[in-house]
Amino acid sequence: MTEPTAKKPRGKRQPLSAERIAEEAMKLIDDAGLDGFSFRNLAARLGCQAMSLYHYYPSKAHLFEALIDLCIAETPLPDPGLTWRDRIYEIGQAYRRTALRHPGFFLYFVTFRMNNAAGLRHIDGIVRVFEDSGLDTEACARHFRTIGYYLMGAGIDEALGYAHGPSAVEPVQPDEARAAYPAIMAVGRYFGAEHHKTMYDYGLNVLLDRMEEEAAAQRRKRAGE
């Protein structure tokens, strides 16, 4: 009589949790982008049924809000002991790191309205750094928005922008482009990834220089009144 074959023990399945689902969702979006995300694809990665996920997150909006919280946690505000300029510079660096760490989700992150408690707390902390510059409220608003535009645009560009965007069906060949379009080809060598950090820092410091000039001018004006 043939002995029954013993079944191999299955590996223990890691239990679901809100934290594990959010972490795996972020990994999926990092790998496949927002267009590649679905509860079905996420469930396949987690080894469960899609309906199981709705117990933790009733909708994609609820899940993505958890991912917003993850990004906020990974984009901390700097040491309050630093100067206001150094703090804004560090905020810029933190946003760039988040863009590169989560290229698939960064666009959603920076266009989310930040009207939940975690988002308002985060943005309020950033605005307070601008207030510490000594600028009046209107000037703080201008510079907050201007630097915000820069962080959003530069982050999106590095994470999933121009270099990763759609291309012509029949692009102009390099030799022809160098002959016909010398200006763009001359500067184009500085647009490679190896120059991204230098370019990012340059642009951020240009904006901070202007902010510092305006803050100094406002202080002089107040002192003369």
Summary of the structure (lengths in Angstrom):
residues: 225
radius of gyration: 23.8
end to end distance: 105.4
largest distance: 105.4
contacts: 570
relative contact order: 0.09
helix: 69%
strand: 0%
